Amino acid sequence: MSACRAPRRLATRRRATVLATGAAVAALTLTACGSGGTSGGSSDTKFVQGKGGVDTVPQGKRTDAPELSGKTLEDKQLDVADYKGKIVVLNVWGSWCAPCRAEAPNLAKVAKDTERDGVQFVGINTRDSDRAPARRFEKEFGVEYPSLYDPMGKLMLRFPKGSLNPQAIPSTIVLDRDGKIAARTLTALSEERLRKMLDPLIAEK
């Protein structure tokens, strides 16, 4: 009898794990392509909510970014940790998302302009069940920086609770040169707002 019960208990646990993961992904889907979201900080984060919907964390109070690696839209391996020493701009986007399309030219332009300042842009493409539409998006808007392919939104869920984590699509998160989470916005960015988000980090020593 006990030999029969054990597999059943294991199957129940597996189902619970799958359901929990599905619920977390569904929660992110609810805010997909929205104009914003809640701030998601905590007393430990001590982030500053600035004008224009940009949240920032002062130096010395920032948390480490999670491990973010995988295959890109071009099926190449990429690890964000390899860019340590640079400022990294992480943009969560989907080819189906109208606000993502609106901000894409701004990100592409600023990415080129700030490369000499040690800034590296990395996209996180999500909710695209196929790479082809996402690749067409990049070509249409002149996006030359790489994007991790994350159709199920698993990379978004790696951000620690209480940090400046992505809670909407699009979201943009900026890591400082030490790989720590320094700033976040949950709305589509104009070129001006993106530059204002990056300038203080470029100036940091």
N, C-alpha and C positions, 0 to 999 in steps of 0.2 A: 504493500500500500504506500509506504513512504517513498518508494522509488517512483511512483506515479505522481505524487504530490509535488516533488521537487521541480520537475520540468514545468508544471503548471505555475508554481510560484515564480520561476525564472521568466516564463512567458509574460506573466502579469507585470513583473518589474520592467521588462523590455517595453511593453505597451505603455506603461506609465512614463517612461523616459521619452518615448516617441511623442506622446501627447504633450508632455511638458515643453519639449523643443518646439513642437508645432504651435503651441500657445504663445511662446515667446516671439516666434517669427510673425504670427498673426498680429500680435500687438504692434510690432513695427510696421506691418502692412497698413494698419488703420491710419497711421500718420503719413503714409506714403504720399508724396507729391503735395503735401500740405504747405501752408504758409508759415508754419512754425510748430512749436511744441512747448512742453514744460522744460524748466531749466535743469532738473535732474542733479543739482548739486547737493551738498550736505555741509554740516558744520565742519567736517574734516577737510572739505575741498577749499572753502574760503575763496570762492571765485567772485569776481566783481562783475555785476551785470551792467554793461555800458550802453550807451545810446546806439541805436541802429540794430539792436538785437545781437550784439557781439559780447559774449562772456569771456573774461580773461582771468588768469590766475597769476599772481605775482611770483617772481623768482623765489625759490626757496620753499614754496608751498605747492609745487606741482607734483603730480603723480606720474609714474612711468606709463608710457603707452603699452598696450598689450602686444603680444607677438602677432604680427600681421604679415603673413607670407602665403604664397600659393602661385597658381598659374595666372598669367595675364591673358588679356583678350587675344594676344598673338601666340598664346600657348607657351610662353617662356616663364621660367621660374623667377620669382621676385620676392625679396625679403626686405621690408621697410627698414629693418635694423641695419642694413648695409649702408643706409644713408646717414647714419649717426655722424654728427659733425656738421650737418647741414640743417637748415630749417626745412621741415617737410610739411607740405600742404596736402591734406587728405580730403578729397571731395567724393562724397557718396552720391551716386547718380544712377539714373536709368534712362534708356533711350526713349521710353514711353512717357517720360515725365516732362510736362510743359515748362515748369520753372527751371528744370535742368537745362532745357534747350535755350531758355532765355539767358542763363548765366554763362553757358559754355564759351561763347566768344570772349567774354571778359576774363575767364580763367586762362584760356589759351594765350591771350595777349600778355597778361601779367606773368604767366609762367616763363615766357620768352624774355620779358624785360628784367626779371629778377634772377635769372639763372646766374648772371655774373656776381650777384650778391650772395651766392651760396644757398639758393632756395630751390628745392626739388618738389615738383608737384607729382602726386600719385592719385589716380582715381580708384574708387571702389565701385565697380559696376554691379548693380543688384537688381533682382526681379526680372532680368532678361533671361528667358529660358533657352535662348540661342545666342551665340556670339555674333551672328551676322548683323542684326539690327544695331547692336552696340558699335560694331566696327564702322557701319555706315554713318552713325552719329559722329564718331571721331573724325571721319573724313570730311563730313559736311561742315563741321565747325572748326576744322584745323587743329584738333587736339593732338599734339605730338608726344605728350608725356604718357607713360604707361598706366594702364588700369588693371588692377586685380579683378578677376572674374569671380563674383560671389553671388550666384543666382539665388541662393536660399537665405542670404543675409547673415550667415554664420559669423563673418568677421566683425560685423556690427555688434554682435552679442558678446564679443570678447572684451569690450571696454569695461573697466572695473566699475562696479556700482558706486555712485557718489562722485564719479569723475565727470568731466565735460564729455559725455558720451553722445554719439549720434542718435537722435530720436525722431528724425524725419528725413524725407528724401525730397530735395537735396539737404545735406548737412555738409559743413566744411569745418574740419578740425586742423589746427596748426600745432605741430610739435616743435619744441625748441631744439637747439643744437645738441642737447643732451638726451634727446629722445623722450622728453616729458611733454605732457599735454598742457599747452599754454593758452589756447584760445579756441572758441567754437561759435559757430552761428548755425541756426536751424532754418535759415531762409536763403533764397537765391541772392547772389551777390552782384552788385554793380562793380565796375572796375574801380571806382573811387573807394567804395567800402572795403573791397579786398585789399587795396593798397594801405588803407588806414589800419587794417588788421595786421598786416605784415610789417609795416615800418618800425614799430617799437621793438619787434623781435630781431629785425635786421640790425638795429642799433645796439642791441645787447652785447655785452662783452663777457 
